[in-house]
Amino acid sequence: MTREVENFLMMIAPIRGIGADRVKELARVCQTRSFSAGDIILTKGDPAESMFIVQSGMTRVLVTHPDGTEKFSETMGPRSIFGEMAFLTSEPRRADIVAESDVVCLELDKKDVRVLLEKTPSVAAFLTRILGERLLRSGQITEVGKIHLSKEIGRGGMAMVYEGLHPDLDRVVAVKMLSHQLAFDPNFIEHFLSEAKIIAGLQHPNIVQVYDLEKAYATYFIIMEKIVGIDLERLLRSRGRLSPNKTRSLILQVAAALAYAHRQGIVHRDIKPANILMESSGHAKLMDFGIAHTMSGQESSEQVLGTGEYMAPERCLSGEIDGRSDIYSLGVMAYELLTGEIPFQNPDPYEILRAHVEDPMPDLLEKVPGTDADLVSFIEKACRKDPAERYATGAEILEHFSQGEQASRRGKSVTILYDGYEQSLVQEAIATLEKATSMGSSIRVIVNELGEIE
């Protein structure tokens, strides 16, 4: 019977996506339930103890007004899922579910599922997929806490992103829903919640601002600044590779962001093109501190999160990590920006991790002859196997590039004309500019008083 249940579950898209091994685990906690035509399967107001998947037959969802008249009705047949919203929120059932014909369902009891998810959090990804289908569909879910959702704008392996309106800020925001796979991982959640306030406090021109955190539907939603642009991964895919000047600009911007974040005690742990948003002006913003980790921490093999193609050797070995792990990843990314390909490629992810630990970085000049010396030396030092031999901080990276540019630094003059009573406003504007350009960047604001002008 279990094999039959496995085969059936593999036909359901949100569940099939978690992989055959995890579907097998899920099948073991499914119970088969049979109902006759006319039976009430779920009753409005009852506690949410389980969710159901229709194997055969037809059911009807009945939502009624307080006076008992019908408000909404929908039929559901084989492979339909119901009861999952109350399952996720622990709120009472919001509708009656009635068997229109003889019905066979798979029942997932909340207690059994929780035991499974505590043991194997990755199985919980199917809940994210189901919830993702419900959000915004037919107006079923349009609110997360105080945020009003308007549309989906992106999705990845560990999150789905929606556009929303923040009423307190009166602005459009991005709302990132973390995968339930992370939400049910106690190691991840312990670190994530302990650092949420720190991450929300990060304010830097090259870091996407996080405004708030909401817990809903058995997971977490990160409310953050919405950027108009595309991520660097898509930009790179469309262009093949970037010029030395564009690469240098991106390295400097990300290094400035890292210098600031590391000073706050935060290691990003997943520096890669997909986590850098590009505005049309060329301004870059680092995002996805959702898997950040406090500095001077040690990871176990179960806790390692990130992307293997960019992972520092000490992270592959589950060793001590600090900001130099991010710097290694930045070096790998710089190599990719200049060549159009990652340095270590292999269909076996474990071979990629092994290469980061044991193999020398490919020679950049063999791939792209004539590459500027400052870029070559940056990648060579950033990607040293021993963290002690890398740049210690993002500020050192900025210094590295500024040394070769001293003779050719550029300046731009701006004259502010104001009446005497507006002096405080001008001083405030200058202070804001100085603060915005002082966070690890090599930009300097020089103020010259011109005196009175007729």
C-alpha positions as CSV (number, residue, x, y, z in Angstrom):
1,M,0.0,0.0,0.0
2,T,2.8,2.4,0.8
3,R,4.3,2.0,-2.7
4,E,0.9,2.8,-4.2
5,V,0.7,5.9,-2.0
6,E,4.2,7.0,-3.1
7,N,3.2,6.7,-6.8
8,F,0.1,8.7,-6.2
9,L,2.0,11.5,-4.3
10,M,4.5,11.7,-7.1
11,M,1.7,12.8,-9.4
12,I,1.0,15.9,-7.3
13,A,3.2,18.7,-8.5
14,P,3.8,20.5,-5.1
15,I,4.8,17.2,-3.5
16,R,6.7,15.7,-6.5
17,G,9.1,18.6,-6.4
18,I,10.6,17.6,-3.0
19,G,12.1,14.4,-4.6
20,A,11.4,10.7,-4.5
21,D,13.3,10.0,-1.2
22,R,11.4,12.6,0.7
23,V,8.1,11.6,-0.9
24,K,8.7,8.1,0.5
25,E,9.1,9.6,3.9
26,L,5.9,11.5,3.5
27,A,4.0,8.5,2.3
28,R,4.8,6.7,5.5
29,V,2.7,9.1,7.6
30,C,-0.3,9.1,5.3
31,Q,-3.5,7.4,6.4
32,T,-6.2,6.3,3.9
33,R,-9.7,7.5,4.7
34,S,-12.9,6.5,2.9
35,F,-16.2,8.6,2.9
36,S,-19.6,7.9,1.5
37,A,-21.6,10.4,-0.6
38,G,-23.1,13.0,1.7
39,D,-20.6,12.5,4.5
40,I,-19.1,15.7,6.1
41,I,-15.4,15.3,5.9
42,L,-14.5,18.6,7.6
43,T,-16.8,21.0,9.6
44,K,-16.4,24.7,9.8
45,G,-15.1,25.8,13.2
46,D,-13.5,22.4,14.1
47,P,-9.8,22.4,15.2
48,A,-7.3,21.8,12.4
49,E,-5.7,18.5,13.2
50,S,-5.0,17.3,9.6
51,M,-5.0,18.0,5.9
52,F,-6.3,15.8,3.1
53,I,-5.5,14.8,-0.5
54,V,-8.3,13.4,-2.7
55,Q,-7.4,10.1,-4.3
56,S,-10.7,9.4,-5.9
57,G,-14.2,10.8,-6.0
58,M,-15.5,14.4,-5.7
59,T,-15.8,16.8,-2.8
60,R,-17.4,20.2,-2.4
61,V,-16.2,23.1,-0.3
62,L,-19.0,25.1,1.2
63,V,-18.5,28.5,2.7
64,T,-21.6,30.1,4.3
65,H,-22.6,33.5,5.6
66,P,-23.4,33.9,9.3
67,D,-27.1,33.5,8.4
68,G,-26.4,30.1,6.9
69,T,-26.8,31.1,3.2
70,E,-24.2,29.9,0.7
71,K,-21.3,32.4,0.2
72,F,-18.9,30.2,-1.9
73,S,-18.9,26.8,-3.3
74,E,-16.2,24.8,-5.2
75,T,-15.8,21.2,-6.2
76,M,-12.6,19.3,-5.9
77,G,-11.6,16.0,-7.4
78,P,-8.6,13.6,-7.4
79,R,-5.2,15.2,-6.5
80,S,-6.9,18.2,-4.9
81,I,-5.6,19.2,-1.5
82,F,-7.8,20.7,1.2
83,G,-7.5,21.6,4.9
84,E,-3.9,22.8,4.5
85,M,-4.5,26.4,5.4
86,A,-5.9,25.6,8.8
87,F,-3.2,23.0,9.1
88,L,-0.5,25.7,8.6
89,T,-2.2,28.3,10.8
90,S,-3.7,26.2,13.6
91,E,-6.9,28.3,13.2
92,P,-10.4,26.6,13.2
93,R,-11.7,25.3,9.9
94,R,-13.2,28.1,7.7
95,A,-15.4,25.9,5.6
96,D,-17.4,22.6,5.4
97,I,-16.1,19.9,3.1
98,V,-18.7,17.4,1.9
99,A,-18.3,14.2,-0.1
100,E,-20.4,14.6,-3.3
101,S,-19.7,10.9,-4.2
102,D,-17.9,8.1,-2.5
103,V,-14.5,9.5,-1.7
104,V,-11.1,8.1,-0.8
105,C,-8.5,10.6,0.7
106,L,-5.0,10.5,2.1
107,E,-5.0,12.1,5.6
108,L,-1.9,13.8,6.9
109,D,-2.2,14.2,10.7
110,K,-0.5,17.3,12.0
111,K,1.3,15.5,14.9
112,D,2.7,12.8,12.6
113,V,3.8,15.4,10.0
114,R,5.5,17.5,12.7
115,V,7.5,14.5,14.0
116,L,8.6,13.8,10.4
117,L,9.6,17.5,9.7
118,E,11.6,17.7,12.9
119,K,13.6,14.7,11.8
120,T,13.7,15.7,8.1
121,P,13.1,19.5,7.6
122,S,13.6,19.3,3.8
123,V,10.3,17.4,3.4
124,A,8.5,20.6,4.5
125,A,9.3,22.2,1.1
126,F,6.0,20.7,-0.1
127,L,4.1,23.0,2.3
128,T,5.8,26.0,0.7
129,R,4.8,24.9,-2.8
130,I,1.2,24.4,-1.7
131,L,1.1,27.8,0.1
132,G,2.7,29.5,-2.9
133,E,-0.2,28.3,-5.0
134,R,-2.8,29.7,-2.5
135,L,-1.2,33.1,-2.1
136,L,-3.0,35.6,-4.3
137,R,-4.9,32.9,-6.1
138,S,-8.6,33.8,-6.4
139,G,-8.1,36.3,-3.6
140,Q,-7.8,33.4,-1.0
141,I,-4.7,35.0,0.7
142,T,-3.8,38.6,0.1
143,E,-2.5,39.6,3.5
144,V,0.6,38.6,5.5
145,G,0.3,40.4,8.8
146,K,-0.2,44.1,8.0
147,I,1.2,43.7,4.4
148,H,-1.2,43.6,1.5
149,L,0.2,41.4,-1.3
150,S,-0.3,42.3,-4.9
151,K,1.6,39.8,-7.1
152,E,4.4,37.3,-7.2
153,I,7.7,38.7,-8.5
154,G,10.2,35.8,-8.0
155,R,10.9,32.4,-6.6
156,G,14.0,30.3,-5.8
157,G,14.9,27.1,-4.0
158,M,14.6,28.6,-0.5
159,A,12.1,31.4,-0.9
160,M,9.3,33.0,-2.9
161,V,9.0,36.7,-3.3
162,Y,5.9,38.9,-3.6
163,E,5.2,42.6,-4.1
164,G,3.2,44.2,-1.3
165,L,2.2,47.4,0.2
166,H,3.5,48.4,3.7
167,P,0.7,50.6,5.3
168,D,2.9,52.1,8.0
169,L,5.7,53.0,5.6
170,D,3.2,53.8,2.8
171,R,5.5,52.2,0.2
172,V,5.7,49.2,-2.1
173,V,7.9,46.5,-0.6
174,A,9.2,43.1,-1.5
175,V,7.9,40.2,0.7
176,K,10.2,37.1,0.8
177,M,8.5,33.9,2.1
178,L,11.1,31.5,3.5
179,S,10.8,27.9,2.6
180,H,9.2,25.8,5.3
181,Q,12.3,23.6,4.9
182,L,14.2,26.4,6.7
183,A,11.3,27.3,9.0
184,F,11.3,23.7,10.4
185,D,15.0,23.5,10.8
186,P,15.7,24.3,14.4
187,N,19.4,25.1,13.8
188,F,18.5,27.6,11.1
189,I,15.7,29.3,13.0
190,E,17.8,29.7,16.1
191,H,20.4,31.6,14.3
192,F,17.9,33.4,12.0
193,L,15.8,34.8,14.8
194,S,18.8,35.8,16.9
195,E,20.1,37.9,14.0
196,A,16.8,39.2,12.6
197,K,17.1,42.5,14.5
198,I,20.7,43.0,13.5
199,I,19.9,42.3,9.8
200,A,17.0,44.7,10.0
201,G,19.4,47.3,11.3
202,L,21.8,47.1,8.4
203,Q,21.7,50.4,6.6
204,H,24.1,50.8,3.7
205,P,23.8,52.1,0.2
206,N,24.8,48.7,-1.2
207,I,22.6,46.5,1.0
208,V,18.9,45.9,0.5
209,Q,17.1,47.4,3.5
210,V,15.1,44.9,5.6
211,Y,12.1,46.6,7.3
212,D,10.3,43.9,9.2
213,L,9.7,40.3,9.9
214,E,6.3,38.5,10.0
215,K,5.6,35.0,11.1
216,A,2.6,33.4,9.4
217,Y,1.4,30.1,7.8
218,A,4.1,28.2,9.7
219,T,7.0,30.1,8.2
220,Y,8.6,33.6,8.1
221,F,8.2,36.5,5.8
222,I,10.9,39.1,5.4
223,I,9.6,42.5,4.5
224,M,12.3,44.4,2.6
225,E,13.1,47.2,0.2
226,K,11.9,46.6,-3.4
227,I,14.5,47.3,-6.0
228,V,13.7,48.1,-9.6
229,G,16.2,46.1,-11.6
230,I,17.5,42.5,-12.2
231,D,19.8,40.2,-10.4
232,L,23.4,39.9,-11.5
233,E,23.0,36.3,-12.4
234,R,20.4,37.1,-15.1
235,L,22.5,40.0,-16.3
236,L,25.5,37.8,-16.6
237,R,23.5,35.1,-18.4
238,S,22.3,37.7,-21.0
239,R,25.8,39.2,-21.6
240,G,28.1,36.3,-21.2
241,R,30.7,38.2,-19.2
242,L,31.3,41.7,-18.0
243,S,34.0,44.2,-18.8
244,P,36.9,44.8,-16.4
245,N,35.5,48.2,-15.5
246,K,32.0,46.9,-14.7
247,T,33.6,44.0,-12.8
248,R,35.8,46.3,-10.8
249,S,32.8,48.5,-10.0
250,L,30.8,45.6,-8.7
251,I,33.7,44.2,-6.6
252,L,34.1,47.6,-4.9
253,Q,30.4,48.0,-4.2
254,V,30.0,44.5,-2.7
255,A,33.3,44.9,-0.8
256,A,31.9,48.1,0.7
257,A,28.7,46.3,1.7
258,L,30.7,43.4,3.3
259,A,33.0,45.7,5.1
260,Y,30.0,47.3,6.8
261,A,28.1,44.0,7.5
262,H,31.2,42.4,8.9
263,R,31.7,45.3,11.3
264,Q,28.2,44.5,12.6
265,G,29.2,40.9,13.2
266,I,27.3,39.5,10.2
267,V,28.7,37.0,7.7
268,H,26.5,36.7,4.6
269,R,27.5,33.1,3.7
270,D,26.0,33.1,0.2
271,I,27.8,35.7,-2.0
272,K,26.9,35.0,-5.6
273,P,25.4,36.8,-8.6
274,A,21.9,35.8,-7.8
275,N,22.0,37.6,-4.5
276,I,23.1,41.0,-6.0
277,L,20.4,43.2,-7.5
278,M,21.4,45.6,-10.2
279,E,19.7,48.9,-10.9
280,S,19.8,50.4,-14.3
281,S,22.3,53.0,-13.1
282,G,24.8,50.2,-12.4
283,H,24.2,50.6,-8.6
284,A,24.5,47.2,-6.9
285,K,22.7,46.0,-3.8
286,L,23.5,42.9,-1.8
287,M,20.5,40.9,-0.6
288,D,19.5,37.7,1.1
289,F,21.1,38.0,4.5
290,G,18.4,35.4,5.4
291,I,21.0,32.7,5.9
292,A,23.5,35.0,7.5
293,H,25.4,33.8,10.5
294,T,27.1,35.5,13.4
295,M,30.9,35.8,13.0
296,S,33.3,33.4,14.7
297,G,30.8,30.6,14.4
298,Q,31.4,26.9,13.6
299,E,29.1,25.0,11.3
300,S,28.3,21.3,11.5
301,S,27.8,19.3,8.3
302,E,24.0,19.6,8.8
303,Q,24.1,23.4,9.1
304,V,26.1,24.3,6.0
305,L,23.9,26.5,3.8
306,G,24.9,28.4,0.7
307,T,25.9,27.6,-2.9
308,G,28.7,25.1,-3.5
309,E,30.1,26.8,-6.6
310,Y,31.1,29.8,-4.5
311,M,31.8,28.2,-1.1
312,A,35.1,28.8,0.7
313,P,37.2,25.8,1.6
314,E,36.7,26.2,5.3
315,R,33.0,26.1,4.8
316,C,33.2,23.0,2.7
317,L,35.0,21.4,5.7
318,S,32.5,22.7,8.2
319,G,35.2,24.7,10.0
320,E,35.4,28.1,11.7
321,I,34.0,30.9,9.5
322,D,34.3,34.7,9.5
323,G,34.1,37.5,7.0
324,R,37.0,36.0,5.0
325,S,34.7,33.3,3.8
326,D,32.6,35.9,2.1
327,I,35.7,37.4,0.5
328,Y,36.6,34.0,-1.0
329,S,33.1,33.9,-2.5
330,L,33.5,37.4,-3.9
331,G,36.8,36.3,-5.6
332,V,35.0,33.4,-7.2
333,M,32.3,35.6,-8.4
334,A,34.8,38.1,-9.8
335,Y,36.3,35.2,-11.8
336,E,32.9,34.3,-13.2
337,L,32.1,37.9,-14.1
338,L,35.3,38.2,-16.1
339,T,35.3,34.8,-17.8
340,G,31.6,34.0,-18.0
341,E,32.0,30.7,-16.1
342,I,32.6,29.5,-12.6
343,P,36.1,28.2,-11.9
344,F,35.2,24.7,-10.8
345,Q,32.6,22.8,-12.9
346,N,31.4,19.2,-12.3
347,P,28.0,17.5,-12.3
348,D,28.8,16.0,-8.9
349,P,28.4,18.8,-6.3
350,Y,30.8,17.0,-3.9
351,E,33.5,17.2,-6.5
352,I,33.0,21.0,-6.7
353,L,33.4,21.2,-2.9
354,R,36.5,19.0,-3.1
355,A,38.0,21.3,-5.8
356,H,37.5,24.3,-3.6
357,V,39.4,22.6,-0.9
358,E,42.2,21.0,-2.9
359,D,42.6,22.4,-6.5
360,P,44.3,25.6,-7.4
361,M,42.1,28.3,-9.0
362,P,42.3,28.2,-12.8
363,D,44.6,30.8,-14.3
364,L,42.5,33.9,-15.2
365,L,45.0,35.1,-17.8
366,E,44.7,31.8,-19.7
367,K,40.9,32.4,-20.0
368,V,41.0,36.2,-20.6
369,P,44.5,37.3,-21.7
370,G,45.3,40.9,-20.9
371,T,43.1,41.2,-17.9
372,D,44.0,44.2,-15.7
373,A,46.6,43.4,-13.1
374,D,44.6,44.7,-10.2
375,L,41.8,42.3,-11.0
376,V,44.1,39.3,-11.4
377,S,45.9,40.0,-8.1
378,F,42.6,40.6,-6.3
379,I,41.2,37.2,-7.4
380,E,44.5,35.4,-6.6
381,K,44.6,36.8,-3.1
382,A,40.8,36.6,-2.3
383,C,40.7,32.9,-3.3
384,R,43.6,31.6,-1.3
385,K,42.8,28.3,0.4
386,D,44.1,29.6,3.8
387,P,41.8,32.3,5.1
388,A,44.8,33.9,6.8
389,E,46.3,34.6,3.4
390,R,43.2,36.4,2.0
391,Y,42.1,40.0,2.5
392,A,41.1,40.3,6.1
393,T,38.3,42.8,5.5
394,G,36.3,44.5,2.7
395,A,38.1,47.7,3.5
396,E,41.4,46.0,2.5
397,I,39.8,45.2,-0.9
398,L,38.9,48.9,-1.4
399,E,42.4,49.9,-0.5
400,H,43.8,47.3,-2.9
401,F,42.0,48.9,-5.9
402,S,42.5,52.5,-4.8
403,Q,46.3,52.1,-4.7
404,G,46.4,51.6,-8.5
405,E,43.9,54.4,-9.1
406,Q,45.3,57.3,-7.1
407,A,46.7,59.1,-10.2
408,S,43.4,58.8,-12.1
409,R,40.8,59.5,-9.4
410,R,37.9,61.6,-10.7
411,G,36.1,64.5,-9.1
412,K,32.7,66.2,-9.5
413,S,31.9,69.6,-8.2
414,V,28.5,70.6,-6.9
415,T,27.7,74.2,-5.8
416,I,24.8,74.8,-3.4
417,L,23.3,78.3,-3.4
418,Y,21.1,79.1,-0.3
419,D,19.9,81.9,1.8
420,G,21.4,82.3,5.3
421,Y,18.4,81.0,7.1
422,E,18.6,77.7,5.1
423,Q,22.2,76.9,6.3
424,S,21.0,74.2,8.7
425,L,19.2,72.4,5.9
426,V,22.3,72.5,3.8
427,Q,24.5,71.2,6.6
428,E,22.0,68.3,7.1
429,A,22.1,67.4,3.4
430,I,25.9,67.4,3.4
431,A,26.0,65.3,6.6
432,T,23.7,62.8,4.9
433,L,25.9,62.6,1.8
434,E,29.0,62.1,3.9
435,K,27.4,59.3,5.8
436,A,26.1,57.6,2.7
437,T,29.6,57.6,1.1
438,S,31.7,56.8,4.2
439,M,30.6,53.2,4.7
440,G,33.6,51.4,3.4
441,S,33.8,53.3,0.1
442,S,36.7,55.3,-1.2
443,I,34.5,58.3,-2.0
444,R,35.4,61.5,-0.2
445,V,33.2,64.6,0.2
446,I,35.2,67.8,0.2
447,V,33.3,70.9,1.3
448,N,34.7,74.4,0.4
449,E,32.9,77.5,1.8
450,L,32.5,80.1,-1.0
451,G,31.2,82.9,1.3
452,E,28.5,85.3,0.2
453,I,27.7,85.4,-3.5
454,E,25.9,88.4,-5.0
